[in-house]
């Protein structure tokens, strides 16, 4: 018994445009098969995944099932009062004195290695 082709989508495997046929599987859930690369797309198994697929492709919903729709309420944003922006002045930080780093010669002096060394 041949299953009715519900529609075509782009194949996620080979990227061929409109190559994947979408039919219903034995559980009446969408199932895709690509003739080009023999790739399969199993949508069923998780109701949320089936619902998202049918929301994107309404023609793939179960036969006799009500179409998947969403009610969206749009409200107009409230007007916000604009207050004049005041310039932000940050206090100028006091300069931090830079610590002098010890040189190799200082280290030799500390270790006592410079005694008797002529520069």
C-alpha positions as semicolon CSV with decimal commas, in nm:
position;residue;x (nm);y (nm);z (nm)
1;X;0,000;0,000;0,000
2;X;0,159;0,326;-0,115
3;X;0,150;0,610;0,133
4;X;0,035;0,951;0,024
5;X;0,312;1,207;-0,018
6;X;0,218;1,505;0,197
7;X;0,483;1,740;0,062
8;X;0,851;1,799;0,000
9;X;1,118;1,974;0,206
10;X;1,486;2,048;0,152
11;X;1,699;1,750;0,250
12;X;1,896;1,821;0,569
13;X;2,155;1,556;0,469
14;X;2,250;1,635;0,108
15;X;2,096;1,984;0,085
16;X;1,903;1,908;-0,233
17;X;1,613;2,153;-0,261
18;X;1,275;1,984;-0,224
19;X;1,422;1,633;-0,250
20;X;1,285;1,489;0,076
21;X;0,936;1,345;0,053
22;X;0,731;1,373;0,370
23;X;0,475;1,099;0,439
24;X;0,305;0,962;0,748
25;X;0,462;0,661;0,918
26;X;0,267;0,373;1,074
27;X;0,184;0,595;1,375
28;X;0,047;0,871;1,151
29;X;0,341;1,098;1,231
30;X;0,556;1,279;0,971
31;X;0,849;1,087;0,823
32;X;1,087;1,209;0,552
33;X;1,284;1,015;0,292
34;X;1,527;1,161;0,037
35;X;1,545;0,982;-0,299
36;X;1,880;1,149;-0,378
37;X;2,088;1,034;-0,080
38;X;1,852;0,783;0,088
39;X;1,853;1,000;0,401
40;X;1,570;0,957;0,649
41;X;1,410;1,208;0,885
42;X;1,211;1,061;1,173
43;X;1,000;1,336;1,325
44;X;0,778;1,119;1,547
45;X;0,858;0,987;1,891
46;X;0,834;1,309;2,089
47;X;0,507;1,503;2,080
48;X;0,688;1,836;2,112
49;X;0,907;1,762;1,809
50;X;0,602;1,659;1,602
51;X;0,417;1,972;1,713
52;X;0,707;2,199;1,610
53;X;0,742;2,024;1,273
54;X;0,368;2,053;1,207
55;X;0,374;2,421;1,310
56;X;0,642;2,482;1,048
57;X;0,481;2,256;0,786
58;X;0,103;2,256;0,853
59;X;0,040;2,015;0,566
60;X;0,228;1,742;0,759
61;X;-0,024;1,725;1,047
62;X;-0,223;1,405;1,106
63;X;-0,509;1,355;0,868
64;X;-0,833;1,467;1,032
65;X;-0,646;1,651;1,306
66;X;-0,713;2,015;1,371
67;X;-0,443;2,239;1,227
68;X;-0,179;2,352;1,472
69;X;-0,232;2,719;1,552
70;X;-0,105;2,955;1,812
71;X;-0,289;3,248;1,959
72;X;-0,071;3,553;1,985
73;X;-0,184;3,862;2,172
74;X;-0,012;4,180;2,063
75;X;-0,015;4,471;2,302
76;X;0,103;4,819;2,227
77;X;0,407;4,919;2,432
78;X;0,353;5,189;2,689
79;X;0,500;5,527;2,615
80;X;0,790;5,598;2,845
81;X;0,866;5,944;2,970
82;X;1,208;6,054;2,862
83;X;1,417;6,230;3,119
84;X;1,699;6,451;3,002
85;X;2,026;6,272;3,028
86;X;2,273;6,430;3,263
87;X;2,639;6,409;3,174
88;X;2,815;6,160;3,391
89;X;3,125;6,296;3,552
90;X;3,357;6,048;3,705
91;X;3,607;6,155;3,966
92;X;3,961;6,159;3,835
93;X;4,158;5,892;4,019
94;X;4,478;5,998;4,191
95;X;4,787;5,874;4,012
96;X;4,932;5,565;4,170
97;X;5,308;5,582;4,222
98;X;5,483;5,324;4,007
99;X;5,704;5,088;4,201
100;X;6,056;5,060;4,067
101;X;6,135;4,711;3,954
102;X;6,462;4,555;4,058
103;X;6,712;4,491;3,782
104;X;6,952;4,202;3,743
105;X;7,232;4,420;3,878
106;X;7,027;4,488;4,193
107;X;6,985;4,115;4,242
108;X;7,357;4,058;4,210
109;X;7,421;4,333;4,466
110;X;7,176;4,175;4,710
111;X;7,344;3,835;4,667
112;X;7,687;3,989;4,713
113;X;7,810;3,882;4,373
114;X;7,929;4,227;4,270
115;X;8,222;4,241;4,511
116;X;8,538;4,236;4,312
117;X;8,363;4,271;3,976
118;X;8,503;4,555;3,771
119;X;8,254;4,729;3,548
